[in-house]
Amino acid sequence: MGPLIISLVFWLIGIIVIVSHSILITLLKHKQKEFDERAEQKMFNDNSASIANSMGEQVLDLIPWGYIRLVTVIIGMIIIALGFVPLGFLDV
């Protein structure tokens, strides 16, 4: 029974990692909007802070979102595959 529970935990963690890319992308896009709002607010008061915030926004524009999804899917699939190892120790 123990190896089955361990396998299920690995599979659950793998699925969570695979699904986490959408949460991560949503959080990063929300941060990008915050950088944009801060840059607009500080545009006339503090020029250097406005430039720094707009640079942060531009860095987030350069992130290849497809690669983030690909990496999370590959890592999740590896974790799911590792979940099959404990099944070898299951007494039939």
C-alpha positions in Angstrom: 0.0 0.0 0.0 2.9 2.3 0.7 4.4 2.3 -2.8 1.0 3.1 -4.2 0.6 6.1 -2.0 4.1 7.3 -2.8 3.3 6.9 -6.6 0.1 8.9 -6.2 1.9 11.7 -4.4 4.5 11.9 -7.2 1.8 11.9 -9.8 -0.1 14.7 -8.0 3.0 16.8 -7.7 3.8 16.3 -11.4 0.3 17.4 -12.4 0.6 20.5 -10.1 3.9 21.4 -11.7 2.4 21.0 -15.2 -0.6 23.3 -14.3 1.6 25.8 -12.5 2.8 27.5 -15.7 -0.6 29.3 -16.1 -0.4 30.6 -12.6 3.2 31.7 -13.1 2.4 33.5 -16.3 -0.6 35.2 -14.7 1.5 36.5 -11.8 4.3 37.8 -14.1 1.8 39.6 -16.4 0.2 41.2 -13.3 3.7 42.3 -12.2 4.3 43.8 -15.6 1.1 45.9 -15.3 2.3 47.1 -11.9 5.6 48.2 -13.4 3.8 50.0 -16.1 1.5 51.8 -13.7 4.5 52.8 -11.4 6.4 54.1 -14.4 3.5 56.3 -15.5 3.0 57.6 -11.9 6.7 58.5 -11.5 7.2 59.8 -15.0 7.0 63.5 -14.0 8.3 63.2 -10.4 11.3 61.0 -10.6 12.7 60.3 -14.1 15.2 57.7 -13.1 12.6 55.6 -11.1 10.3 55.9 -14.1 13.1 54.6 -16.4 13.9 51.7 -14.0 10.2 50.6 -13.9 9.8 50.8 -17.6 13.0 48.7 -18.0 11.5 46.1 -15.7 8.4 46.1 -17.8 10.5 45.6 -21.0 12.4 42.7 -19.4 9.1 41.0 -18.7 8.1 41.5 -22.4 11.2 39.6 -23.5 10.3 36.4 -21.6 9.5 33.6 -24.0 6.3 32.3 -22.4 6.3 29.2 -24.6 9.6 28.1 -23.0 8.2 28.5 -19.5 5.3 26.3 -20.4 7.7 23.8 -22.1 10.0 23.6 -19.1 7.2 23.2 -16.6 5.6 20.4 -18.7 9.0 18.6 -19.0 9.7 18.8 -15.3 6.2 17.6 -14.5 6.4 14.7 -16.9 9.7 13.7 -15.3 8.1 13.8 -11.9 5.2 11.7 -13.1 7.6 9.2 -14.6 9.5 8.9 -11.3 6.1 8.1 -9.8 6.2 4.7 -11.5 9.4 3.6 -9.7 7.8 2.9 -6.3 5.3 0.6 -8.1 8.2 -1.8 -8.7 8.3 -2.4 -5.0 4.6 -3.1 -4.7 3.8 -6.7 -3.4 1.3 -8.3 -5.7 
